[in-house]
Amino acid sequence: MFIDTTYKDCTVCGASTTERLRFPHFTVRSCARCGHEFTTDLAPGARESYDSDYFQIKHANWVNNPDTAIHDDIARIIASHFGKNAAVIDIGCGQGDFLKHLAGCGFTNLTGLDIIDQDQGDFRYLKTPVEAFDSSETFDAIVSLANIEHINDVRDYMRRLANRLAPGGLLVIYTVDNGSLLYRASKALFSMGITFAARRLYDPHHVNHFSVRSLAILAASQGLKGERLTRRNMPMSAVTLAKTPLAPAVYGAIRVIDLVSTAFGKQMLQLALFTRYTLQG
């Protein structure tokens, strides 16, 4: 039995949507106006919980092989804008890898926000859901790495982040690009009855799948303008595959897609930088 746990209208722009993919425990809907895709009709128990197993077992490769190259890029961007005394918060910081990286680079005013238990000496930690983050404190840089796609109400999420951004501040969002080669290939295979790739990409621990356009529209709705956009793939060492006889072939196919998508600028992930051009209430 399906229960409607999210929306039928687009979670970004509010336009009507159509069913794009149907899985046994959820449906993916698509917006023709902004290109956004999102999960709905999520069956009870299908949503992944974010406990210690999420980091240490289910997604161990992702956690244990952080993309230090992107950490370096973001550190340079923040330092060039504000220096290393910048007030930086990492939303959905997980186990704090990015903030530890910044601390190692000499940054001194670091905050992390998440819902797991941890005690870190490298940064101040706020254990709270982002949906309850209503502090009056503002930050020079707000960073959201592979976090926004987990959030049901992305409009409220973006509003909260925009309201915590200091004048002239920088919002850094790293999330999926559903127009990437890997996403396109998975949907093409799905239409031919080959569903494993789409099942993996649309696993309901991700409930929102952004296009470049839908992320920009969401940011603009909160008075943010795009400053820079780059695309990249995750490190191959961070890919987690089920241990089956087909795993080596699947891994090889992902590597080929990785190379081709890089050559044509159609990588799986987008790194978008925004600044605030209107003052939010």
C-alpha positions in Angstrom: 0.0 0.0 0.0 1.3 3.4 -0.9 1.0 6.5 1.3 1.6 10.0 0.0 4.4 11.3 2.1 5.5 14.3 0.0 3.8 16.1 -2.9 2.3 15.8 -6.3 3.2 19.4 -7.3 6.8 20.2 -7.9 8.7 20.6 -4.7 10.7 23.5 -6.2 8.5 25.6 -8.4 5.0 24.3 -7.5 4.1 23.3 -11.1 2.1 20.2 -11.9 4.1 17.1 -12.5 3.9 13.7 -14.2 5.0 10.2 -13.1 8.4 9.5 -14.4 9.4 6.2 -12.7 7.5 3.7 -10.6 9.2 1.4 -8.2 7.6 -1.1 -5.8 7.8 1.2 -2.7 7.8 4.7 -4.2 7.3 6.8 -7.3 9.5 9.4 -9.0 7.7 12.4 -10.4 9.1 15.0 -12.9 8.4 18.7 -13.5 8.4 19.8 -17.1 8.8 23.5 -16.1 12.1 23.3 -14.1 13.3 19.8 -14.7 13.1 18.8 -11.1 12.4 15.2 -10.0 11.3 14.0 -6.6 10.1 10.9 -4.7 6.5 10.5 -3.6 4.1 7.7 -2.6 6.8 6.4 -0.2 5.8 3.2 1.5 6.2 3.0 5.3 9.7 2.0 6.3 11.2 2.7 2.9 12.9 6.0 3.9 16.4 5.5 5.2 17.2 6.4 8.8 20.4 8.5 9.5 21.9 6.5 12.4 25.5 5.4 12.9 24.9 2.4 10.5 24.2 4.9 7.7 27.7 6.3 7.9 29.7 3.3 9.1 28.0 0.4 7.2 25.5 1.3 4.4 27.6 4.1 2.9 31.0 3.3 4.3 32.9 3.9 1.0 31.4 7.4 0.6 32.3 8.3 4.2 35.7 6.7 4.3 36.8 8.2 0.9 35.9 11.9 1.1 36.4 14.0 -1.9 39.3 16.0 -0.6 39.8 17.8 -3.9 36.4 19.4 -3.6 37.2 20.3 0.0 40.3 22.0 -1.2 38.4 23.9 -3.9 35.7 25.1 -1.4 38.4 26.1 1.1 40.2 28.2 -1.5 36.9 29.9 -2.5 35.9 30.8 1.1 39.4 32.0 1.9 39.5 34.2 -1.2 36.2 35.8 -0.3 36.5 36.2 3.5 39.9 35.0 4.7 40.4 32.1 7.2 38.6 33.8 10.0 35.3 33.5 8.1 32.3 32.2 10.0 31.6 28.9 8.3 28.8 26.4 9.0 28.5 23.0 7.3 24.8 21.9 7.2 24.4 18.2 7.5 28.1 17.8 8.4 28.0 14.1 9.1 31.1 13.1 10.9 32.8 16.4 10.2 35.3 15.5 7.4 34.9 18.9 5.6 35.2 20.9 8.8 38.2 18.9 9.9 39.8 19.7 6.5 39.1 23.4 7.0 40.6 23.3 10.4 43.7 21.7 9.0 43.9 24.5 6.5 43.9 27.1 9.3 40.2 28.1 9.4 39.3 29.1 13.0 35.5 29.9 13.1 33.8 26.6 12.2 30.4 25.2 13.0 28.7 21.9 12.1 25.1 21.0 12.2 23.6 17.5 12.1 21.4 15.0 14.0 24.0 12.4 15.0 25.9 12.2 18.3 29.5 13.3 18.1 32.1 15.3 20.1 34.5 17.1 17.9 37.3 19.3 19.0 37.9 20.9 15.6 34.6 22.7 15.4 31.5 23.8 17.3 28.8 21.2 16.9 25.0 21.8 16.9 23.0 18.7 17.2 19.7 19.7 15.7 17.6 18.9 12.5 18.0 21.6 9.9 14.2 21.9 9.9 14.5 23.3 13.4 17.5 25.5 12.7 16.2 29.0 13.6 19.2 30.7 15.2 19.6 34.4 14.7 23.3 33.9 14.0 24.6 34.6 10.5 27.5 33.1 8.7 29.9 34.3 6.0 29.8 30.9 4.3 27.1 28.2 4.5 28.0 24.9 3.0 25.6 22.1 2.1 27.5 19.0 0.8 25.3 16.1 -0.4 22.6 17.2 2.0 19.7 19.0 0.2 18.7 16.0 -1.8 17.7 14.3 1.5 15.3 17.0 2.5 11.5 16.8 1.9 10.7 20.5 2.1 13.5 22.0 0.0 11.8 25.4 -0.2 11.8 25.7 3.6 15.4 24.4 3.7 16.6 27.1 1.3 14.7 29.8 3.2 16.4 28.8 6.4 19.8 28.8 4.8 19.3 32.2 3.1 18.1 33.8 6.3 21.3 32.7 8.1 23.6 34.1 5.4 25.4 37.3 6.3 25.2 40.3 3.8 27.6 39.4 1.0 27.8 35.8 2.2 28.3 32.7 0.1 26.1 29.6 -0.1 27.8 26.5 -1.4 25.6 23.6 -2.5 26.9 20.3 -3.7 24.1 17.9 -5.0 23.1 15.6 -7.8 22.4 16.7 -11.4 19.5 14.7 -12.8 20.5 15.8 -16.3 23.9 14.1 -16.0 25.0 11.3 -18.3 24.6 8.7 -15.5 21.1 9.8 -14.7 20.1 9.9 -18.4 21.5 6.4 -18.9 19.7 5.0 -15.9 16.4 6.3 -17.2 17.0 5.0 -20.7 17.8 1.5 -19.3 14.7 1.7 -17.1 12.5 2.3 -20.1 13.9 -1.0 -21.5 13.1 -2.9 -18.4 16.7 -2.8 -16.9 16.1 -1.2 -13.6 19.1 -1.7 -11.4 20.8 1.6 -12.2 17.7 3.7 -11.6 17.0 1.8 -8.4 20.4 2.8 -7.1 20.2 6.5 -8.2 16.7 7.0 -7.0 17.0 5.0 -3.7 14.7 6.9 -1.3 17.4 8.2 0.9 17.5 10.9 -1.8 14.0 12.4 -2.1 14.8 15.4 -4.4 16.8 15.1 -7.6 17.9 18.5 -8.9 18.5 19.7 -12.4 20.8 22.7 -12.7 17.8 24.8 -13.5 15.7 23.7 -10.6 18.5 24.4 -8.1 18.9 27.9 -9.5 15.2 28.5 -9.4 15.0 27.4 -5.8 17.9 29.7 -4.8 16.4 32.6 -6.7 13.1 32.2 -4.8 15.0 33.2 -1.7 16.9 36.2 -3.1 20.1 34.3 -4.1 21.9 34.6 -7.4 24.3 32.1 -8.9 28.0 33.0 -8.9 29.6 29.9 -10.2 28.7 26.3 -11.3 31.0 23.4 -11.8 30.3 19.7 -12.4 32.2 16.7 -11.1 31.9 13.0 -10.4 32.4 11.4 -7.1 35.7 9.5 -6.6 35.4 6.0 -7.8 36.7 4.8 -4.4 33.5 6.3 -2.9 31.2 4.1 -5.0 29.5 1.4 -3.0 28.1 -1.7 -4.9 26.3 -4.7 -3.7 28.6 -7.8 -3.7 27.2 -9.8 -6.6 28.8 -11.6 -9.6 27.8 -8.5 -11.7 29.6 -6.0 -9.5 32.9 -5.9 -11.5 31.0 -5.3 -14.7 28.8 -2.6 -13.1 31.9 -0.9 -11.7 33.5 -1.0 -15.1 30.4 0.6 -16.7 30.4 3.3 -14.1 34.1 4.0 -14.8 33.4 4.4 -18.6 30.4 6.7 -17.9 32.7 8.7 -15.5 35.2 9.2 -18.3 32.7 10.0 -21.0 30.6 12.4 -18.8 33.8 14.3 -17.8 34.7 14.7 -21.5 31.3 16.1 -22.3 30.7 18.1 -19.1 27.8 15.9 -18.0 29.1 14.7 -14.6 26.7 13.4 -11.9 27.2 16.1 -9.4 26.9 19.9 -9.4 28.7 22.4 -7.2 26.8 25.7 -7.2 27.8 28.9 -5.5 25.2 31.6 -4.6 25.2 35.0 -3.0 22.3 36.9 -1.5 21.2 39.9 -3.5 18.0 40.7 -1.5 17.6 40.8 2.3 15.3 38.1 3.6 13.1 38.5 6.7 
